[in-house]
């Protein structure tokens, strides 16, 4: 059984006996996983490649549903509701649980339209409201000063780091309650990475954050809680400073000291 | 020794490539040479004159140009929305198990020789058009329909390929913001694949405008301009296919060559525009 630290805060999400099987696979990629996610905190998921951390992350917004044949079992509770039920409204769910991807994914449209995209999907047409919220989102993502004079320009003209901030602005513009980060800095240089990390820490004030990362230093720098996963199971979830200094599980210790990975 | 073989290989490929260029130039020169008599006789009025009367030695290409343009235009109006629909279905909506067989059958359709479309059109569409719209059924409209069916598979297949180049991560980002399938197709996939889609349309347009066999059967070769689409008409390739055997004077002969020269110029321009789009797509990717 996994060692799971007591979480005193409210919970943003609760994973209970969760299993996930990819289409056509014999064995589940995630096995009987139970894990609480603290509200308005940053939870990092670490573990070697193939441990299931990204698979778990993509279950929170049911991204796996885009590809037929994937199977969920167990429960993921969000606001006391199991979001894994078949009739879950995925559009509403994905508005409340946003996602940032491994590579910047600016849409083929202007900077303004990129940030306004999620709001427009919700049917918000009022120009004043849109531009107000776009400005706020860009400020929240710490990129307003760089782009305020070229909002009408195509977003592909921005640098990789700027595009990733733009994606964060686009995600926070719809005011989600949870943001999922899937290795958000793996395609970025160290300076852009530092900027994105700083931004993630600031965002914690308003959203609960789950971040998957290959980089243990990154997990140690930004997160409040860290979950170590191995072979589809959660080995240990602890407060970050404790997990990295005094891991309770031998496997966790071996991983963070670089004995395998 | 190896160096020598490399050099021979490099030079022989270079020669083969040059031969292609020469061929194009040669065709152009031959067409131009044979057109000279007609160019001298009619000048620019060849293009705008509406009267094509071989017995009077009077040749105006406008009805044929008009027929080529209008039949192609009709074909494009019908084929563009349908091919986009098929491509969206094949790339985004169809179940994996249906995707491959449906995709292959579209590609097989594209491989059907155009003469078969012509025969099929003559025996199948001509009576339908006659029953619905009156007239004799051999008409501009029939030609447009047969052309649209002919270019549809190619357009759908290339449009699908262009749509398939949209990175999954980009589509997922739109879904992650609460987008529906339709939102993602309209806002992400089509804008992303735009250059490729337009390129495929222009290539199809080039094929339609030069198409001979499919339309020769159903168009009628009548050198008249009529606003009524159910009337028979002609196009440049239809005129060429029908009249070369009958060209009994050198001026008639030369006028037909000038028609083919016009067709060549039109087709070249269309392909050049398509190339421009394809090259642009490569630069973005």
Interface residues (C-beta under 8 A of the other chain):
Chain A: X61 X63 X66 X68 X91 X92 X94 X95 X98 X99 X101 X102 X103 X105 X107 X108 X109 X117 X118 X121 X122 X167 X170 X171 X174
Chain B: X95 X96 X167 X169 X170 X171 X172 X173 X174 X175 X176 X177 X178 X179 X180 X183 X187 X188 X191 X192 X194
